[in-house]
């Protein structure tokens, strides 16, 4: 068995073990902090213990793993590579003529593999668990699921009609004081007003009550009043209510369709869900970048000890997360394109990783 294979196997096995251990520790800390924050709400809203553990936290764990996986891999890389560096094992490999890129390769391969797995899980599996968790939050933690819209709702029902609802009750699927304006290229052709619109789930239609219709001709209009009218509106109940966490409940194909639907319905302020979508897409890149940075720092600061490595790791993690949070509002406000705003932190730290590796090759980190 040749030495490169032994090195690769040792790195992959130990990185997997360290990552799983750190994930377990971080998830436990995450759960304890969340339970401490929400325990009063659980009690006040009568949430049963079996649902708290079996529905809420069981379905929260995949999202927790998604959030803390880059940190776990970063710390694991710092410890493992730092330990081997302290033992002069990397020095021995370099003395034997092994280039730096080959020493980095298994760490980078592990990071890329985890990034691909995380991206796949976030694309298709994690949204399902988030959906069940958000349903629990809406029932027992009402303050968690924030709405993007309240009160007056406007939707473009079709290319030639606009729907206006003064208030929409999502729980009962009622709309109050509804108006539907239909027009051609030149003028308004029909105006429909109803005191209430009700979603009939069995028929998948909207039923209007106390309806007044005005049909306009060139020089006059006709008024029709009816107590009950069934419509063929294409808008669904979910189209009338958006929440700030909608994007995290959708698979990637569903998210693309969701954004297209919002655009088709004429909804403004689409930047936030678009930023959230691109944030999900680019987030796994952080795993690859912290693998590169962690390896470079661990093998380049052995004279300063592990304390410097840990401190450097904490600072970099904090700056990385802070930068992601700082740039997202620029995309949400339309100052930057959402893709640019969400990619900027990763692009910045890619440059940092390249500079650190260049400095390492030039012996500036020794």
Buried (B, 14 or more C-beta within 10 A) or exposed (E): EEEEEEBBEBBBEBBBEBBEEBBEEBBEEBBEEBBEEBEEBBEEEEBEEEBBEEBBBBBBBBBBBBBBBBBBBBBBBBBBBBEBBBEEBBEEBBEEEBEBEEBBBBBBBBBBBBBEEBBEBBBEEBBBBBBBBBBBBBBBBEEBBEEBBEEEBBBBBBEEBBBBBEEBBEEEBBBEBBBBBBBEEEEEBBBBBBEBBBBEEEEEBBBBBEBBBBBBEEEEEEEEEEEEBEBEBEBEBEBBBBBEBBBBBBBBEBBEEBBEBBEBBBBEEBBBBBBBBBBBBBBBBBBBBBBBBBBBBBBBBBEEEBEBBBEBBBEBBEBBBEBBEEBBBBBBEEEBBBBBBBBBBBEBBBEBBEEBBEBBBEEEBE
